[in-house]
Amino acid sequence: MEIHKKVWPQYFDAINSGKKNYELRLNDFEVKEGDVLILQEWDPQTQEYTGRSCRREVTYVAKCKLDELFWSKEQIEEKGIQIISIK
């Protein structure tokens, strides 16, 4: 399945160059391994697509809810969460 999503310019550039190999998204759509994300650059200033896009195959999906994480809600609210890409 192909899934189209908006991506802000700074993230699009990192994805398109191969530097960023993950996506952090709200779990408001269905996605599974083997699906293809069509990532379309979106300019939040102009509220328009730039015309650039790239395709990336989904290789892994991890889903969790706040109460399923290792940290308390208070710790997350205080410090936030970071996503770390490893190779």
PyMOL Python script that loads the backbone (N, CA, C, O; Angstrom):
from pymol import cmd

cmd.read_pdbstr("""\
ATOM      1  N   MET A   1       0.835  -1.174   0.000  1.00  0.00           N
ATOM      2  CA  MET A   1       0.000   0.000   0.000  1.00  0.00           C
ATOM      3  C   MET A   1       0.885   1.244   0.000  1.00  0.00           C
ATOM      4  O   MET A   1       1.933   1.259   0.646  1.00  0.00           O
ATOM      5  N   GLU A   2       0.482   2.260  -0.701  1.00  0.00           N
ATOM      6  CA  GLU A   2       1.187   3.541  -0.698  1.00  0.00           C
ATOM      7  C   GLU A   2       0.455   4.507   0.228  1.00  0.00           C
ATOM      8  O   GLU A   2      -0.770   4.615   0.190  1.00  0.00           O
ATOM      9  N   ILE A   3       1.220   5.201   1.055  1.00  0.00           N
ATOM     10  CA  ILE A   3       0.670   6.143   2.023  1.00  0.00           C
ATOM     11  C   ILE A   3       1.364   7.484   1.807  1.00  0.00           C
ATOM     12  O   ILE A   3       2.590   7.568   1.863  1.00  0.00           O
ATOM     13  N   HIS A   4       0.593   8.516   1.565  1.00  0.00           N
ATOM     14  CA  HIS A   4       1.137   9.854   1.323  1.00  0.00           C
ATOM     15  C   HIS A   4       1.125  10.654   2.618  1.00  0.00           C
ATOM     16  O   HIS A   4       0.114  10.707   3.318  1.00  0.00           O
ATOM     17  N   LYS A   5       2.268  11.281   2.931  1.00  0.00           N
ATOM     18  CA  LYS A   5       2.385  12.090   4.143  1.00  0.00           C
ATOM     19  C   LYS A   5       3.177  13.355   3.866  1.00  0.00           C
ATOM     20  O   LYS A   5       4.090  13.365   3.040  1.00  0.00           O
ATOM     21  N   LYS A   6       2.817  14.422   4.566  1.00  0.00           N
ATOM     22  CA  LYS A   6       3.541  15.689   4.485  1.00  0.00           C
ATOM     23  C   LYS A   6       4.818  15.595   5.318  1.00  0.00           C
ATOM     24  O   LYS A   6       4.855  14.920   6.347  1.00  0.00           O
ATOM     25  N   VAL A   7       5.867  16.285   4.856  1.00  0.00           N
ATOM     26  CA  VAL A   7       7.121  16.374   5.611  1.00  0.00           C
ATOM     27  C   VAL A   7       7.658  17.794   5.476  1.00  0.00           C
ATOM     28  O   VAL A   7       7.745  18.321   4.367  1.00  0.00           O
ATOM     29  N   TRP A   8       8.014  18.412   6.588  1.00  0.00           N
ATOM     30  CA  TRP A   8       8.573  19.761   6.558  1.00  0.00           C
ATOM     31  C   TRP A   8       9.953  19.744   5.903  1.00  0.00           C
ATOM     32  O   TRP A   8      10.640  18.724   5.949  1.00  0.00           O
ATOM     33  N   PRO A   9      10.367  20.852   5.297  1.00  0.00           N
ATOM     34  CA  PRO A   9      11.601  20.901   4.507  1.00  0.00           C
ATOM     35  C   PRO A   9      12.860  20.379   5.207  1.00  0.00           C
ATOM     36  O   PRO A   9      13.614  19.617   4.601  1.00  0.00           O
ATOM     37  N   GLN A  10      13.106  20.762   6.454  1.00  0.00           N
ATOM     38  CA  GLN A  10      14.331  20.313   7.125  1.00  0.00           C
ATOM     39  C   GLN A  10      14.358  18.796   7.308  1.00  0.00           C
ATOM     40  O   GLN A  10      15.427  18.187   7.254  1.00  0.00           O
ATOM     41  N   TYR A  11      13.211  18.190   7.522  1.00  0.00           N
ATOM     42  CA  TYR A  11      13.147  16.744   7.665  1.00  0.00           C
ATOM     43  C   TYR A  11      13.201  16.063   6.300  1.00  0.00           C
ATOM     44  O   TYR A  11      13.822  15.012   6.146  1.00  0.00           O
ATOM     45  N   PHE A  12      12.545  16.670   5.313  1.00  0.00           N
ATOM     46  CA  PHE A  12      12.592  16.115   3.961  1.00  0.00           C
ATOM     47  C   PHE A  12      14.033  16.029   3.464  1.00  0.00           C
ATOM     48  O   PHE A  12      14.443  15.005   2.918  1.00  0.00           O
ATOM     49  N   ASP A  13      14.800  17.102   3.651  1.00  0.00           N
ATOM     50  CA  ASP A  13      16.198  17.111   3.205  1.00  0.00           C
ATOM     51  C   ASP A  13      17.001  15.996   3.869  1.00  0.00           C
ATOM     52  O   ASP A  13      17.799  15.328   3.211  1.00  0.00           O
ATOM     53  N   ALA A  14      16.793  15.795   5.169  1.00  0.00           N
ATOM     54  CA  ALA A  14      17.524  14.751   5.891  1.00  0.00           C
ATOM     55  C   ALA A  14      17.116  13.354   5.412  1.00  0.00           C
ATOM     56  O   ALA A  14      17.960  12.464   5.307  1.00  0.00           O
ATOM     57  N   ILE A  15      15.838  13.163   5.126  1.00  0.00           N
ATOM     58  CA  ILE A  15      15.361  11.872   4.616  1.00  0.00           C
ATOM     59  C   ILE A  15      15.887  11.645   3.211  1.00  0.00           C
ATOM     60  O   ILE A  15      16.410  10.576   2.897  1.00  0.00           O
ATOM     61  N   ASN A  16      15.744  12.652   2.373  1.00  0.00           N
ATOM     62  CA  ASN A  16      16.123  12.540   0.968  1.00  0.00           C
ATOM     63  C   ASN A  16      17.619  12.275   0.808  1.00  0.00           C
ATOM     64  O   ASN A  16      18.025  11.581  -0.125  1.00  0.00           O
ATOM     65  N   SER A  17      18.439  12.816   1.702  1.00  0.00           N
ATOM     66  CA  SER A  17      19.887  12.612   1.636  1.00  0.00           C
ATOM     67  C   SER A  17      20.305  11.253   2.200  1.00  0.00           C
ATOM     68  O   SER A  17      21.435  10.812   1.992  1.00  0.00           O
ATOM     69  N   GLY A  18      19.395  10.594   2.911  1.00  0.00           N
ATOM     70  CA  GLY A  18      19.713   9.304   3.522  1.00  0.00           C
ATOM     71  C   GLY A  18      20.188   9.412   4.960  1.00  0.00           C
ATOM     72  O   GLY A  18      20.428   8.393   5.608  1.00  0.00           O
ATOM     73  N   LYS A  19      20.328  10.633   5.471  1.00  0.00           N
ATOM     74  CA  LYS A  19      20.796  10.839   6.840  1.00  0.00           C
ATOM     75  C   LYS A  19      19.750  10.405   7.868  1.00  0.00           C
ATOM     76  O   LYS A  19      20.090   9.805   8.887  1.00  0.00           O
ATOM     77  N   LYS A  20      18.493  10.703   7.602  1.00  0.00           N
ATOM     78  CA  LYS A  20      17.395  10.360   8.517  1.00  0.00           C
ATOM     79  C   LYS A  20      16.689   9.129   7.970  1.00  0.00           C
ATOM     80  O   LYS A  20      16.128   9.168   6.876  1.00  0.00           O
ATOM     81  N   ASN A  21      16.715   8.038   8.727  1.00  0.00           N
ATOM     82  CA  ASN A  21      16.109   6.799   8.255  1.00  0.00           C
ATOM     83  C   ASN A  21      15.032   6.286   9.217  1.00  0.00           C
ATOM     84  O   ASN A  21      14.928   5.087   9.476  1.00  0.00           O
ATOM     85  N   TYR A  22      14.247   7.209   9.730  1.00  0.00           N
ATOM     86  CA  TYR A  22      13.126   6.868  10.593  1.00  0.00           C
ATOM     87  C   TYR A  22      12.055   7.943  10.431  1.00  0.00           C
ATOM     88  O   TYR A  22      12.328   9.022   9.907  1.00  0.00           O
ATOM     89  N   GLU A  23      10.864   7.653  10.872  1.00  0.00           N
ATOM     90  CA  GLU A  23       9.791   8.638  10.916  1.00  0.00           C
ATOM     91  C   GLU A  23       9.099   8.507  12.258  1.00  0.00           C
ATOM     92  O   GLU A  23       8.789   7.398  12.693  1.00  0.00           O
ATOM     93  N   LEU A  24       8.861   9.601  12.901  1.00  0.00           N
ATOM     94  CA  LEU A  24       8.085   9.647  14.132  1.00  0.00           C
ATOM     95  C   LEU A  24       6.736  10.239  13.764  1.00  0.00           C
ATOM     96  O   LEU A  24       6.662  11.394  13.344  1.00  0.00           O
ATOM     97  N   ARG A  25       5.677   9.471  13.914  1.00  0.00           N
ATOM     98  CA  ARG A  25       4.347   9.894  13.476  1.00  0.00           C
ATOM     99  C   ARG A  25       3.303   9.548  14.525  1.00  0.00           C
ATOM    100  O   ARG A  25       3.432   8.570  15.260  1.00  0.00           O
ATOM    101  N   LEU A  26       2.280  10.364  14.574  1.00  0.00           N
ATOM    102  CA  LEU A  26       1.118  10.055  15.379  1.00  0.00           C
ATOM    103  C   LEU A  26       0.475   8.794  14.799  1.00  0.00           C
ATOM    104  O   LEU A  26       0.396   8.640  13.580  1.00  0.00           O
ATOM    105  N   ASN A  27       0.026   7.909  15.656  1.00  0.00           N
ATOM    106  CA  ASN A  27      -0.573   6.646  15.216  1.00  0.00           C
ATOM    107  C   ASN A  27      -2.037   6.876  14.812  1.00  0.00           C
ATOM    108  O   ASN A  27      -2.955   6.331  15.425  1.00  0.00           O
ATOM    109  N   ASP A  28      -2.234   7.692  13.774  1.00  0.00           N
ATOM    110  CA  ASP A  28      -3.588   7.999  13.323  1.00  0.00           C
ATOM    111  C   ASP A  28      -3.879   7.440  11.934  1.00  0.00           C
ATOM    112  O   ASP A  28      -4.841   7.843  11.280  1.00  0.00           O
ATOM    113  N   PHE A  29      -3.034   6.504  11.490  1.00  0.00           N
ATOM    114  CA  PHE A  29      -3.259   5.831  10.210  1.00  0.00           C
ATOM    115  C   PHE A  29      -2.645   4.444  10.284  1.00  0.00           C
ATOM    116  O   PHE A  29      -1.758   4.192  11.099  1.00  0.00           O
ATOM    117  N   GLU A  30      -3.114   3.554   9.437  1.00  0.00           N
ATOM    118  CA  GLU A  30      -2.597   2.188   9.403  1.00  0.00           C
ATOM    119  C   GLU A  30      -1.355   2.132   8.520  1.00  0.00           C
ATOM    120  O   GLU A  30      -1.339   2.676   7.415  1.00  0.00           O
ATOM    121  N   VAL A  31      -0.323   1.473   9.017  1.00  0.00           N
ATOM    122  CA  VAL A  31       0.907   1.268   8.257  1.00  0.00           C
ATOM    123  C   VAL A  31       1.511  -0.055   8.711  1.00  0.00           C
ATOM    124  O   VAL A  31       1.433  -0.420   9.884  1.00  0.00           O
ATOM    125  N   LYS A  32       2.111  -0.765   7.764  1.00  0.00           N
ATOM    126  CA  LYS A  32       2.740  -2.040   8.121  1.00  0.00           C
ATOM    127  C   LYS A  32       4.000  -2.242   7.281  1.00  0.00           C
ATOM    128  O   LYS A  32       4.217  -1.553   6.283  1.00  0.00           O
ATOM    129  N   GLU A  33       4.812  -3.187   7.700  1.00  0.00           N
ATOM    130  CA  GLU A  33       6.024  -3.508   6.954  1.00  0.00           C
ATOM    131  C   GLU A  33       5.660  -3.829   5.513  1.00  0.00           C
ATOM    132  O   GLU A  33       4.684  -4.530   5.244  1.00  0.00           O
ATOM    133  N   GLY A  34       6.466  -3.300   4.583  1.00  0.00           N
ATOM    134  CA  GLY A  34       6.216  -3.522   3.165  1.00  0.00           C
ATOM    135  C   GLY A  34       5.444  -2.397   2.499  1.00  0.00           C
ATOM    136  O   GLY A  34       5.487  -2.256   1.277  1.00  0.00           O
ATOM    137  N   ASP A  35       4.731  -1.585   3.296  1.00  0.00           N
ATOM    138  CA  ASP A  35       4.047  -0.426   2.730  1.00  0.00           C
ATOM    139  C   ASP A  35       5.091   0.570   2.227  1.00  0.00           C
ATOM    140  O   ASP A  35       6.265   0.478   2.586  1.00  0.00           O
ATOM    141  N   VAL A  36       4.671   1.507   1.408  1.00  0.00           N
ATOM    142  CA  VAL A  36       5.563   2.537   0.885  1.00  0.00           C
ATOM    143  C   VAL A  36       5.040   3.900   1.321  1.00  0.00           C
ATOM    144  O   VAL A  36       3.883   4.244   1.080  1.00  0.00           O
ATOM    145  N   LEU A  37       5.917   4.672   1.969  1.00  0.00           N
ATOM    146  CA  LEU A  37       5.570   6.045   2.315  1.00  0.00           C
ATOM    147  C   LEU A  37       5.972   6.949   1.161  1.00  0.00           C
ATOM    148  O   LEU A  37       7.120   6.921   0.717  1.00  0.00           O
ATOM    149  N   ILE A  38       5.047   7.737   0.684  1.00  0.00           N
ATOM    150  CA  ILE A  38       5.330   8.783  -0.290  1.00  0.00           C
ATOM    151  C   ILE A  38       5.408  10.061   0.543  1.00  0.00           C
ATOM    152  O   ILE A  38       4.383  10.601   0.961  1.00  0.00           O
ATOM    153  N   LEU A  39       6.613  10.532   0.778  1.00  0.00           N
ATOM    154  CA  LEU A  39       6.831  11.692   1.628  1.00  0.00           C
ATOM    155  C   LEU A  39       6.920  12.930   0.752  1.00  0.00           C
ATOM    156  O   LEU A  39       7.812  13.054  -0.087  1.00  0.00           O
ATOM    157  N   GLN A  40       5.981  13.840   0.962  1.00  0.00           N
ATOM    158  CA  GLN A  40       5.872  15.033   0.134  1.00  0.00           C
ATOM    159  C   GLN A  40       6.278  16.256   0.954  1.00  0.00           C
ATOM    160  O   GLN A  40       5.734  16.513   2.028  1.00  0.00           O
ATOM    161  N   GLU A  41       7.248  17.002   0.422  1.00  0.00           N
ATOM    162  CA  GLU A  41       7.731  18.173   1.140  1.00  0.00           C
ATOM    163  C   GLU A  41       6.615  19.217   1.241  1.00  0.00           C
ATOM    164  O   GLU A  41       5.980  19.568   0.247  1.00  0.00           O
ATOM    165  N   TRP A  42       6.394  19.699   2.452  1.00  0.00           N
ATOM    166  CA  TRP A  42       5.345  20.673   2.748  1.00  0.00           C
ATOM    167  C   TRP A  42       5.980  21.871   3.431  1.00  0.00           C
ATOM    168  O   TRP A  42       6.691  21.716   4.425  1.00  0.00           O
ATOM    169  N   ASP A  43       5.734  23.051   2.914  1.00  0.00           N
ATOM    170  CA  ASP A  43       6.281  24.271   3.501  1.00  0.00           C
ATOM    171  C   ASP A  43       5.261  24.845   4.485  1.00  0.00           C
ATOM    172  O   ASP A  43       4.206  25.322   4.069  1.00  0.00           O
ATOM    173  N   PRO A  44       5.565  24.803   5.794  1.00  0.00           N
ATOM    174  CA  PRO A  44       4.596  25.290   6.777  1.00  0.00           C
ATOM    175  C   PRO A  44       4.383  26.805   6.704  1.00  0.00           C
ATOM    176  O   PRO A  44       3.356  27.307   7.158  1.00  0.00           O
ATOM    177  N   GLN A  45       5.343  27.530   6.137  1.00  0.00           N
ATOM    178  CA  GLN A  45       5.206  28.984   6.002  1.00  0.00           C
ATOM    179  C   GLN A  45       4.149  29.334   4.945  1.00  0.00           C
ATOM    180  O   GLN A  45       3.280  30.173   5.182  1.00  0.00           O
ATOM    181  N   THR A  46       4.232  28.692   3.793  1.00  0.00           N
ATOM    182  CA  THR A  46       3.306  28.992   2.690  1.00  0.00           C
ATOM    183  C   THR A  46       2.059  28.112   2.726  1.00  0.00           C
ATOM    184  O   THR A  46       1.074  28.382   2.039  1.00  0.00           O
ATOM    185  N   GLN A  47       2.117  27.039   3.549  1.00  0.00           N
ATOM    186  CA  GLN A  47       1.015  26.076   3.625  1.00  0.00           C
ATOM    187  C   GLN A  47       0.754  25.413   2.277  1.00  0.00           C
ATOM    188  O   GLN A  47      -0.390  25.171   1.890  1.00  0.00           O
ATOM    189  N   GLU A  48       1.872  25.121   1.561  1.00  0.00           N
ATOM    190  CA  GLU A  48       1.762  24.482   0.247  1.00  0.00           C
ATOM    191  C   GLU A  48       2.834  23.418   0.082  1.00  0.00           C
ATOM    192  O   GLU A  48       3.885  23.469   0.721  1.00  0.00           O
ATOM    193  N   TYR A  49       2.551  22.454  -0.784  1.00  0.00           N
ATOM    194  CA  TYR A  49       3.564  21.471  -1.160  1.00  0.00           C
ATOM    195  C   TYR A  49       4.598  22.149  -2.058  1.00  0.00           C
ATOM    196  O   TYR A  49       4.263  23.044  -2.833  1.00  0.00           O
ATOM    197  N   THR A  50       5.857  21.717  -1.947  1.00  0.00           N
ATOM    198  CA  THR A  50       6.923  22.303  -2.761  1.00  0.00           C
ATOM    199  C   THR A  50       7.057  21.609  -4.111  1.00  0.00           C
ATOM    200  O   THR A  50       7.661  22.156  -5.034  1.00  0.00           O
ATOM    201  N   GLY A  51       6.502  20.418  -4.229  1.00  0.00           N
ATOM    202  CA  GLY A  51       6.634  19.645  -5.466  1.00  0.00           C
ATOM    203  C   GLY A  51       7.657  18.531  -5.350  1.00  0.00           C
ATOM    204  O   GLY A  51       7.724  17.656  -6.214  1.00  0.00           O
ATOM    205  N   ARG A  52       8.468  18.555  -4.275  1.00  0.00           N
ATOM    206  CA  ARG A  52       9.448  17.480  -4.089  1.00  0.00           C
ATOM    207  C   ARG A  52       8.822  16.347  -3.284  1.00  0.00           C
ATOM    208  O   ARG A  52       8.046  16.583  -2.358  1.00  0.00           O
ATOM    209  N   SER A  53       9.167  15.126  -3.645  1.00  0.00           N
ATOM    210  CA  SER A  53       8.694  13.962  -2.898  1.00  0.00           C
ATOM    211  C   SER A  53       9.721  12.843  -3.010  1.00  0.00           C
ATOM    212  O   SER A  53      10.573  12.848  -3.899  1.00  0.00           O
ATOM    213  N   CYS A  54       9.626  11.888  -2.094  1.00  0.00           N
ATOM    214  CA  CYS A  54      10.481  10.704  -2.162  1.00  0.00           C
ATOM    215  C   CYS A  54       9.686   9.510  -1.657  1.00  0.00           C
ATOM    216  O   CYS A  54       8.711   9.659  -0.921  1.00  0.00           O
ATOM    217  N   ARG A  55      10.116   8.331  -2.062  1.00  0.00           N
ATOM    218  CA  ARG A  55       9.464   7.072  -1.686  1.00  0.00           C
ATOM    219  C   ARG A  55      10.380   6.303  -0.742  1.00  0.00           C
ATOM    220  O   ARG A  55      11.577   6.180  -0.999  1.00  0.00           O
ATOM    221  N   ARG A  56       9.824   5.789   0.342  1.00  0.00           N
ATOM    222  CA  ARG A  56      10.594   4.970   1.264  1.00  0.00           C
ATOM    223  C   ARG A  56       9.759   3.760   1.678  1.00  0.00           C
ATOM    224  O   ARG A  56       8.591   3.891   2.044  1.00  0.00           O
ATOM    225  N   GLU A  57      10.378   2.583   1.613  1.00  0.00           N
ATOM    226  CA  GLU A  57       9.698   1.364   2.043  1.00  0.00           C
ATOM    227  C   GLU A  57       9.725   1.264   3.560  1.00  0.00           C
ATOM    228  O   GLU A  57      10.742   1.552   4.191  1.00  0.00           O
ATOM    229  N   VAL A  58       8.618   0.861   4.136  1.00  0.00           N
ATOM    230  CA  VAL A  58       8.510   0.662   5.579  1.00  0.00           C
ATOM    231  C   VAL A  58       9.125  -0.690   5.910  1.00  0.00           C
ATOM    232  O   VAL A  58       8.683  -1.718   5.398  1.00  0.00           O
ATOM    233  N   THR A  59      10.144  -0.692   6.765  1.00  0.00           N
ATOM    234  CA  THR A  59      10.808  -1.939   7.131  1.00  0.00           C
ATOM    235  C   THR A  59      10.480  -2.391   8.551  1.00  0.00           C
ATOM    236  O   THR A  59      10.669  -3.561   8.884  1.00  0.00           O
ATOM    237  N   TYR A  60       9.989  -1.475   9.396  1.00  0.00           N
ATOM    238  CA  TYR A  60       9.654  -1.827  10.775  1.00  0.00           C
ATOM    239  C   TYR A  60       8.689  -0.787  11.319  1.00  0.00           C
ATOM    240  O   TYR A  60       8.829   0.403  11.037  1.00  0.00           O
ATOM    241  N   VAL A  61       7.711  -1.231  12.099  1.00  0.00           N
ATOM    242  CA  VAL A  61       6.760  -0.315  12.733  1.00  0.00           C
ATOM    243  C   VAL A  61       6.677  -0.674  14.212  1.00  0.00           C
ATOM    244  O   VAL A  61       6.384  -1.817  14.563  1.00  0.00           O
ATOM    245  N   ALA A  62       6.930   0.291  15.067  1.00  0.00           N
ATOM    246  CA  ALA A  62       6.770   0.120  16.514  1.00  0.00           C
ATOM    247  C   ALA A  62       5.676   1.075  16.960  1.00  0.00           C
ATOM    248  O   ALA A  62       5.725   2.268  16.658  1.00  0.00           O
ATOM    249  N   LYS A  63       4.694   0.557  17.672  1.00  0.00           N
ATOM    250  CA  LYS A  63       3.601   1.385  18.160  1.00  0.00           C
ATOM    251  C   LYS A  63       3.523   1.256  19.669  1.00  0.00           C
ATOM    252  O   LYS A  63       3.669   0.161  20.212  1.00  0.00           O
ATOM    253  N   CYS A  64       3.296   2.366  20.345  1.00  0.00           N
ATOM    254  CA  CYS A  64       3.135   2.298  21.800  1.00  0.00           C
ATOM    255  C   CYS A  64       2.278   3.472  22.260  1.00  0.00           C
ATOM    256  O   CYS A  64       2.136   4.477  21.563  1.00  0.00           O
ATOM    257  N   LYS A  65       1.724   3.318  23.428  1.00  0.00           N
ATOM    258  CA  LYS A  65       0.942   4.368  24.054  1.00  0.00           C
ATOM    259  C   LYS A  65       1.710   4.849  25.275  1.00  0.00           C
ATOM    260  O   LYS A  65       2.612   4.168  25.762  1.00  0.00           O
ATOM    261  N   LEU A  66       1.351   6.008  25.755  1.00  0.00           N
ATOM    262  CA  LEU A  66       2.070   6.646  26.844  1.00  0.00           C
ATOM    263  C   LEU A  66       2.221   5.727  28.056  1.00  0.00           C
ATOM    264  O   LEU A  66       3.287   5.683  28.670  1.00  0.00           O
ATOM    265  N   ASP A  67       1.164   4.994  28.405  1.00  0.00           N
ATOM    266  CA  ASP A  67       1.232   4.131  29.590  1.00  0.00           C
ATOM    267  C   ASP A  67       1.997   2.827  29.339  1.00  0.00           C
ATOM    268  O   ASP A  67       2.186   2.039  30.265  1.00  0.00           O
ATOM    269  N   GLU A  68       2.438   2.593  28.103  1.00  0.00           N
ATOM    270  CA  GLU A  68       3.201   1.387  27.780  1.00  0.00           C
ATOM    271  C   GLU A  68       4.705   1.654  27.723  1.00  0.00           C
ATOM    272  O   GLU A  68       5.493   0.737  27.494  1.00  0.00           O
ATOM    273  N   LEU A  69       5.097   2.897  27.930  1.00  0.00           N
ATOM    274  CA  LEU A  69       6.513   3.248  27.852  1.00  0.00           C
ATOM    275  C   LEU A  69       7.223   2.936  29.162  1.00  0.00           C
ATOM    276  O   LEU A  69       6.582   2.620  30.165  1.00  0.00           O
ATOM    277  N   PHE A  70       8.528   3.026  29.148  1.00  0.00           N
ATOM    278  CA  PHE A  70       9.347   2.690  30.308  1.00  0.00           C
ATOM    279  C   PHE A  70       9.356   3.793  31.356  1.00  0.00           C
ATOM    280  O   PHE A  70       9.754   3.559  32.497  1.00  0.00           O
ATOM    281  N   TRP A  71       8.924   4.986  30.983  1.00  0.00           N
ATOM    282  CA  TRP A  71       9.034   6.140  31.867  1.00  0.00           C
ATOM    283  C   TRP A  71       7.658   6.610  32.293  1.00  0.00           C
ATOM    284  O   TRP A  71       6.655   6.299  31.650  1.00  0.00           O
ATOM    285  N   SER A  72       7.619   7.361  33.380  1.00  0.00           N
ATOM    286  CA  SER A  72       6.346   7.896  33.852  1.00  0.00           C
ATOM    287  C   SER A  72       5.925   9.073  32.976  1.00  0.00           C
ATOM    288  O   SER A  72       6.751   9.668  32.284  1.00  0.00           O
ATOM    289  N   LYS A  73       4.653   9.400  33.010  1.00  0.00           N
ATOM    290  CA  LYS A  73       4.125  10.536  32.265  1.00  0.00           C
ATOM    291  C   LYS A  73       4.848  11.821  32.677  1.00  0.00           C
ATOM    292  O   LYS A  73       5.145  12.677  31.844  1.00  0.00           O
ATOM    293  N   GLU A  74       5.122  11.935  33.970  1.00  0.00           N
ATOM    294  CA  GLU A  74       5.802  13.117  34.487  1.00  0.00           C
ATOM    295  C   GLU A  74       7.219  13.241  33.915  1.00  0.00           C
ATOM    296  O   GLU A  74       7.645  14.335  33.543  1.00  0.00           O
ATOM    297  N   GLN A  75       7.944  12.127  33.845  1.00  0.00           N
ATOM    298  CA  GLN A  75       9.296  12.149  33.271  1.00  0.00           C
ATOM    299  C   GLN A  75       9.243  12.560  31.793  1.00  0.00           C
ATOM    300  O   GLN A  75      10.062  13.354  31.329  1.00  0.00           O
ATOM    301  N   ILE A  76       8.286  12.019  31.081  1.00  0.00           N
ATOM    302  CA  ILE A  76       8.158  12.341  29.656  1.00  0.00           C
ATOM    303  C   ILE A  76       7.800  13.809  29.474  1.00  0.00           C
ATOM    304  O   ILE A  76       8.368  14.487  28.618  1.00  0.00           O
ATOM    305  N   GLU A  77       6.855  14.306  30.281  1.00  0.00           N
ATOM    306  CA  GLU A  77       6.472  15.719  30.176  1.00  0.00           C
ATOM    307  C   GLU A  77       7.638  16.638  30.510  1.00  0.00           C
ATOM    308  O   GLU A  77       7.789  17.692  29.891  1.00  0.00           O
ATOM    309  N   GLU A  78       8.468  16.254  31.484  1.00  0.00           N
ATOM    310  CA  GLU A  78       9.606  17.080  31.892  1.00  0.00           C
ATOM    311  C   GLU A  78      10.731  17.054  30.862  1.00  0.00           C
ATOM    312  O   GLU A  78      11.281  18.098  30.513  1.00  0.00           O
ATOM    313  N   LYS A  79      11.074  15.859  30.376  1.00  0.00           N
ATOM    314  CA  LYS A  79      12.267  15.710  29.550  1.00  0.00           C
ATOM    315  C   LYS A  79      11.990  15.456  28.078  1.00  0.00           C
ATOM    316  O   LYS A  79      12.872  15.667  27.245  1.00  0.00           O
ATOM    317  N   GLY A  80      10.789  15.009  27.736  1.00  0.00           N
ATOM    318  CA  GLY A  80      10.498  14.638  26.355  1.00  0.00           C
ATOM    319  C   GLY A  80      11.064  13.271  26.015  1.00  0.00           C
ATOM    320  O   GLY A  80      11.638  12.586  26.862  1.00  0.00           O
ATOM    321  N   ILE A  81      10.893  12.898  24.783  1.00  0.00           N
ATOM    322  CA  ILE A  81      11.393  11.599  24.289  1.00  0.00           C
ATOM    323  C   ILE A  81      12.272  11.871  23.070  1.00  0.00           C
ATOM    324  O   ILE A  81      11.965  12.740  22.253  1.00  0.00           O
ATOM    325  N   GLN A  82      13.351  11.131  22.960  1.00  0.00           N
ATOM    326  CA  GLN A  82      14.169  11.252  21.766  1.00  0.00           C
ATOM    327  C   GLN A  82      14.150   9.929  20.996  1.00  0.00           C
ATOM    328  O   GLN A  82      14.113   8.848  21.585  1.00  0.00           O
ATOM    329  N   ILE A  83      14.175  10.037  19.709  1.00  0.00           N
ATOM    330  CA  ILE A  83      14.244   8.869  18.834  1.00  0.00           C
ATOM    331  C   ILE A  83      15.667   8.823  18.319  1.00  0.00           C
ATOM    332  O   ILE A  83      16.174   9.824  17.814  1.00  0.00           O
ATOM    333  N   ILE A  84      16.314   7.688  18.438  1.00  0.00           N
ATOM    334  CA  ILE A  84      17.715   7.560  18.040  1.00  0.00           C
ATOM    335  C   ILE A  84      17.807   6.556  16.906  1.00  0.00           C
ATOM    336  O   ILE A  84      17.360   5.415  17.028  1.00  0.00           O
ATOM    337  N   SER A  85      18.381   6.988  15.822  1.00  0.00           N
ATOM    338  CA  SER A  85      18.583   6.113  14.684  1.00  0.00           C
ATOM    339  C   SER A  85      19.934   5.410  14.833  1.00  0.00           C
ATOM    340  O   SER A  85      20.951   6.060  15.076  1.00  0.00           O
ATOM    341  N   ILE A  86      19.942   4.102  14.690  1.00  0.00           N
ATOM    342  CA  ILE A  86      21.192   3.344  14.819  1.00  0.00           C
ATOM    343  C   ILE A  86      21.426   2.515  13.574  1.00  0.00           C
ATOM    344  O   ILE A  86      20.499   2.257  12.806  1.00  0.00           O
ATOM    345  N   LYS A  87      22.665   2.098  13.376  1.00  0.00           N
ATOM    346  CA  LYS A  87      23.029   1.372  12.163  1.00  0.00           C
ATOM    347  C   LYS A  87      23.885   0.179  12.510  1.00  0.00           C
ATOM    348  O   LYS A  87      24.297  -0.565  11.619  1.00  0.00           O
TER     349      LYS A  87
END
""", "prot")
cmd.dss("prot")
cmd.show_as("cartoon", "prot")
cmd.util.cbc("prot")
cmd.orient("prot")
